[in-house]
Amino acid sequence: MDSLSAVSEELAEIDGQIADIFRALSNGFQKLDKIKDVNRQSRQLEELTGKMRECKRLIKEFDREVKAMERRTNANTHRMLSEKKQSMVKELNSYVALKKRYQSNLESNKRVDLFDGPNEGFSEDNDMLASNMTNQQLMDKGYQMMDETDQAINRAKKVVQETVDVGTETGATLKAQTEQMSRIVNDLDSIHFSIQKASKLVKEIGRQVATDKCIMALLFLIVTGIIAIIIVKFVNPNNKEIQDIPGLAPPAMNRRLLWTPY
């Protein structure tokens, strides 16, 4: 710890945290040996597993710090840090192996409890009553135990079959949902294509409408101009600067009646 403090305060702090976790793991596994209840053992193992995950994270952080300061340390210091990391990994692996062994034993105990059912404490009663039973009673008792065992096996088979049925139903549901999602994606593609076609059609219609408006405006200007020329011709027929409109008869000249006053 002191040698790590001389190298880096962060490494020393990480090393202290890892050492605390190792002490907690050692005490936890010692406590686990004294626990008889299966559920409490399972909870204790989960807690120890969480501590091992935290320890693994700290070891990775320790390794990153060692690599970060590799260029700033000499060969002896780097070798010492590497050996320290290997020692941490080795100790953590030993606790992982211990956890796997306890986990295996715990699963075995759970399987035994599945078949025990209501027969807990039945062995002690048999020891007390066996000496008072005749051969026929012992045979009947044996047959009864066999029947109860068969019933327990049937119950276990039923549970397994129900699990398989649920898994099959879940698989079918997932397959149906996958097909439905595929259809939805295809429908979305079709809708997107239709929207693109509609957008192009709207643009074409807009261009046609704009062209029609331009033509109408041009026709309006032509008609307005013609009407204006006609009006000016009728108002001022002697204006020679305004040419006659082709196809339109010129306005009639003022006629003066010749008469002789008496």
C-alpha positions as CSV (number, residue, x, y, z in Angstrom):
1,M,0.0,0.0,0.0
2,D,2.8,2.4,0.9
3,S,4.7,1.5,-2.3
4,L,1.6,2.3,-4.3
5,S,1.2,5.6,-2.5
6,A,4.7,6.5,-3.6
7,V,3.8,5.7,-7.2
8,S,0.3,7.2,-7.4
9,E,-2.4,8.2,-4.9
10,E,-5.2,7.0,-7.3
11,L,-3.6,3.5,-7.6
12,A,-3.3,3.4,-3.8
13,E,-7.0,4.4,-3.3
14,I,-8.2,1.7,-5.9
15,D,-6.0,-0.9,-4.2
16,G,-7.6,-0.1,-0.8
17,Q,-11.1,-0.4,-2.3
18,I,-10.3,-3.8,-3.8
19,A,-8.8,-5.0,-0.5
20,D,-12.0,-4.0,1.3
21,I,-14.1,-6.0,-1.2
22,F,-11.8,-9.0,-0.9
23,R,-12.3,-8.9,2.9
24,A,-16.1,-8.6,2.4
25,L,-16.1,-11.6,0.0
26,S,-14.1,-13.7,2.5
27,N,-16.5,-12.9,5.3
28,G,-19.5,-13.4,3.1
29,F,-18.5,-16.9,2.0
30,Q,-17.7,-17.9,5.6
31,K,-21.2,-16.7,6.5
32,L,-22.7,-18.6,3.6
33,D,-21.4,-21.9,5.1
34,K,-23.6,-21.3,8.2
35,I,-26.8,-20.5,6.3
36,K,-29.1,-23.5,5.8
37,D,-32.1,-21.8,4.2
38,V,-32.0,-22.1,0.4
39,N,-33.6,-18.7,-0.2
40,R,-31.2,-16.9,2.2
41,Q,-28.3,-18.7,0.5
42,S,-29.5,-17.4,-2.9
43,R,-29.8,-13.9,-1.7
44,Q,-26.3,-14.0,-0.1
45,L,-24.8,-15.3,-3.4
46,E,-26.5,-12.5,-5.3
47,E,-24.9,-10.0,-2.9
48,L,-21.5,-11.6,-3.2
49,T,-21.8,-11.6,-7.0
50,G,-22.5,-7.9,-7.0
51,K,-19.3,-7.3,-5.0
52,M,-17.3,-9.4,-7.4
53,R,-18.6,-7.3,-10.3
54,E,-17.6,-4.1,-8.5
55,C,-14.2,-5.7,-7.9
56,K,-13.8,-6.5,-11.5
57,R,-14.6,-2.9,-12.5
58,L,-12.0,-1.6,-10.0
59,I,-9.3,-4.0,-11.4
60,K,-10.0,-2.7,-14.9
61,E,-9.7,0.9,-13.7
62,F,-6.4,-0.1,-11.9
63,D,-5.1,-1.5,-15.2
64,R,-6.1,1.6,-17.1
65,E,-4.2,3.8,-14.6
66,V,-1.2,1.5,-14.9
67,K,-1.2,1.8,-18.7
68,A,-1.7,5.6,-18.6
69,M,1.4,6.1,-16.4
70,E,3.5,3.4,-18.2
71,R,5.8,6.0,-19.8
72,R,6.3,7.9,-16.6
73,T,7.5,4.8,-14.6
74,N,10.7,2.7,-14.8
75,A,10.8,-1.0,-15.6
76,N,10.9,-2.1,-11.9
77,T,7.8,-0.1,-11.0
78,H,5.9,-1.2,-14.0
79,R,6.7,-4.9,-13.2
80,M,5.6,-4.4,-9.6
81,L,2.3,-2.9,-10.8
82,S,1.7,-5.7,-13.3
83,E,2.4,-8.3,-10.6
84,K,-0.1,-6.5,-8.3
85,K,-2.8,-6.6,-11.0
86,Q,-2.1,-10.3,-11.6
87,S,-2.4,-11.0,-7.9
88,M,-5.8,-9.2,-7.8
89,V,-7.1,-11.1,-10.8
90,K,-6.0,-14.4,-9.4
91,E,-7.7,-13.7,-6.0
92,L,-10.9,-12.6,-7.8
93,N,-10.9,-15.7,-9.9
94,S,-10.6,-17.9,-6.8
95,Y,-13.8,-16.2,-5.4
96,V,-15.5,-16.6,-8.7
97,A,-14.7,-20.4,-8.7
98,L,-16.0,-20.6,-5.1
99,K,-19.2,-18.8,-6.1
100,K,-19.8,-21.3,-8.9
101,R,-19.3,-24.2,-6.6
102,Y,-21.9,-22.7,-4.1
103,Q,-24.2,-21.9,-7.0
104,S,-24.0,-25.5,-8.2
105,N,-24.8,-26.9,-4.7
106,L,-27.6,-24.4,-4.4
107,E,-29.2,-25.6,-7.6
108,S,-28.9,-29.2,-6.5
109,N,-30.7,-28.4,-3.3
110,K,-33.5,-26.7,-5.1
111,R,-34.0,-29.7,-7.4
112,V,-34.2,-31.9,-4.3
113,D,-36.7,-29.6,-2.7
114,L,-38.9,-29.9,-5.9
115,F,-39.4,-33.6,-5.3
116,D,-39.6,-33.4,-1.5
117,G,-43.1,-31.8,-1.4
118,P,-45.0,-32.7,1.7
119,N,-42.5,-35.5,2.7
120,E,-40.3,-33.3,4.8
121,G,-39.5,-35.1,8.0
122,F,-40.9,-38.3,6.7
123,S,-37.6,-40.2,7.1
124,E,-37.5,-39.6,10.9
125,D,-41.0,-40.9,11.2
126,N,-40.0,-44.0,9.3
127,D,-37.1,-44.6,11.6
128,M,-39.4,-44.4,14.6
129,L,-42.1,-46.6,13.2
130,A,-40.1,-49.2,11.1
131,S,-39.4,-51.3,14.2
132,N,-43.1,-51.6,15.0
133,M,-44.3,-52.5,11.4
134,T,-44.8,-55.9,9.9
135,N,-43.4,-56.9,6.6
136,Q,-46.7,-56.3,4.9
137,Q,-46.9,-52.8,6.4
138,L,-43.4,-52.1,5.3
139,M,-44.3,-53.1,1.8
140,D,-47.4,-51.0,1.8
141,K,-45.4,-48.1,3.1
142,G,-42.9,-48.6,0.3
143,Y,-45.6,-48.8,-2.3
144,Q,-47.1,-45.5,-0.9
145,M,-43.7,-43.8,-1.1
146,M,-43.3,-45.0,-4.7
147,D,-46.8,-43.7,-5.5
148,E,-45.9,-40.3,-4.0
149,T,-42.6,-40.2,-5.9
150,D,-44.5,-41.0,-9.1
151,Q,-46.9,-38.2,-8.4
152,A,-44.0,-35.8,-7.7
153,I,-42.4,-36.8,-11.0
154,N,-45.7,-36.3,-12.8
155,R,-46.0,-32.9,-11.3
156,A,-42.5,-32.1,-12.5
157,K,-43.4,-33.3,-16.0
158,K,-46.5,-31.2,-16.0
159,V,-44.5,-28.1,-15.0
160,V,-42.0,-28.9,-17.8
161,Q,-44.8,-29.4,-20.3
162,E,-46.4,-26.2,-19.3
163,T,-43.1,-24.4,-19.7
164,V,-42.7,-25.9,-23.2
165,D,-46.2,-24.9,-24.2
166,V,-45.6,-21.3,-23.0
167,G,-42.4,-21.2,-24.9
168,T,-44.1,-22.5,-28.0
169,E,-46.9,-20.0,-27.7
170,T,-44.4,-17.2,-27.1
171,G,-42.5,-18.3,-30.2
172,A,-45.7,-18.3,-32.3
173,T,-46.7,-14.9,-31.0
174,L,-43.2,-13.5,-31.8
175,K,-43.4,-14.9,-35.3
176,A,-46.9,-13.4,-35.9
177,Q,-45.7,-10.0,-34.6
178,T,-42.6,-10.2,-36.8
179,E,-44.8,-10.9,-39.9
180,Q,-47.1,-8.1,-38.8
181,M,-44.2,-5.7,-38.5
182,S,-43.0,-6.8,-42.0
183,R,-46.4,-6.0,-43.4
184,I,-46.4,-2.6,-41.7
185,V,-43.0,-1.9,-43.2
186,N,-44.3,-2.8,-46.7
187,D,-47.4,-0.7,-46.2
188,L,-45.2,2.3,-45.1
189,D,-43.1,1.8,-48.2
190,S,-46.2,1.8,-50.4
191,I,-47.5,5.0,-48.6
192,H,-44.1,6.7,-49.0
193,F,-44.1,5.8,-52.8
194,S,-47.7,7.1,-53.1
195,I,-46.8,10.3,-51.4
196,Q,-43.9,10.9,-53.7
197,K,-46.1,10.3,-56.8
198,A,-48.7,12.7,-55.3
199,S,-46.1,15.3,-54.7
200,K,-44.9,15.1,-58.3
201,L,-48.5,15.3,-59.6
202,V,-49.2,18.3,-57.4
203,K,-46.1,20.0,-58.7
204,E,-47.1,19.3,-62.3
205,I,-50.6,20.6,-61.7
206,G,-49.1,23.7,-60.1
207,R,-47.0,24.3,-63.1
208,Q,-50.0,23.9,-65.4
209,V,-52.0,26.3,-63.3
210,A,-49.2,28.8,-63.4
211,T,-49.0,28.5,-67.2
212,D,-52.8,28.9,-67.6
213,K,-52.7,32.0,-65.4
214,C,-50.0,33.5,-67.6
215,I,-52.0,32.8,-70.7
216,M,-55.1,34.3,-69.2
217,A,-53.2,37.4,-68.1
218,L,-51.8,37.8,-71.6
219,L,-55.2,37.4,-73.2
220,F,-56.6,39.9,-70.8
221,L,-53.9,42.5,-71.7
222,I,-54.6,41.9,-75.4
223,V,-58.3,42.3,-75.1
224,T,-57.9,45.4,-72.8
225,G,-55.5,46.9,-75.4
226,I,-58.0,46.3,-78.3
227,I,-60.8,47.8,-76.3
228,A,-58.7,50.8,-75.4
229,I,-57.8,51.4,-79.1
230,I,-61.5,51.1,-80.2
231,I,-62.5,53.6,-77.5
232,V,-59.8,56.1,-78.6
233,K,-60.8,55.7,-82.3
234,F,-64.4,56.5,-81.6
235,V,-63.5,59.4,-79.3
236,N,-60.9,60.9,-81.6
237,P,-61.4,59.6,-85.1
238,N,-59.1,62.2,-86.7
239,N,-56.1,61.1,-84.9
240,K,-53.9,59.7,-87.6
241,E,-51.2,58.3,-85.2
242,I,-53.6,55.5,-84.2
243,Q,-53.7,52.9,-86.9
244,D,-56.9,51.2,-87.8
245,I,-57.5,47.8,-86.4
246,P,-57.5,45.1,-89.1
247,G,-61.0,43.8,-89.7
248,L,-62.7,46.8,-88.0
249,A,-64.5,49.4,-90.2
250,P,-63.2,52.9,-89.6
251,P,-65.6,55.3,-88.0
252,A,-68.0,57.2,-90.2
253,M,-67.0,60.8,-91.2
254,N,-69.2,63.7,-90.1
255,R,-71.6,64.5,-93.0
256,R,-72.7,68.0,-93.6
257,L,-76.0,68.6,-95.3
258,L,-76.0,71.0,-98.2
259,W,-78.9,73.3,-98.0
260,T,-79.6,76.7,-99.0
261,P,-81.2,78.9,-96.5
262,Y,-84.1,81.0,-97.8
